[in-house]
Amino acid sequence: MLNVAAMIAYVVVSALGLYKIKAAETILSADFAVGFVLYASGFLIWLYILLRLPLSIAFPVAAGALIVATQLLGYFLLDEKMSILHVSGVLAVMAGITMISVRV
């Protein structure tokens, strides 16, 4: 359960960091600084995850979940457009995350 919480924290903190960096007007703005700190914090959480999960599970789940999170933030907060094909790709990534996460 702690691994799941760490993965969720990684995705949320990293995605919010990327959002703040993207939304920043300049590299010297407060938004950029906050984004940088959040993204760096995500890296520290990532190191924690790597110590506890096999890389073959941790990386695809984290990368896929981060892709989904950034797509949602881009759509809802940055007014980025998503086509049906784009949404289908995000759903395929989510299906892949599910398949990798299930332990047989």
Steps between C-alpha positions, in 0.01 A plus 500: 500500500791733573633437149165603350496818711856581394412447133194726529707764680768478229250547219310784668809693611685453170198587284424812704866598474489463122177700486646787704815505286292504179268772637789720612552817300876504553767283652536758779132494602357360822297246297817364344673478841203317654484267200870427525475419872200274440667321211820454703291364787347254256852382418565430869176302521609313186823395674293366790283303255805351328625365831173312556372381163653309212602738221299295250184597689592841644607668178212409268238568767656833600563614143154398384326659797699820450400506133134470596530765772675750273241448227220575747677807639571624148138461399336642813750765611695601189210482254682250279289311249458122493368311198320166514824335387687675783244388759519146358876505551462614861250220561743250346773624737261457793421145387871427480558633851223273626647195327851565633375572853303177539706230663418144400 
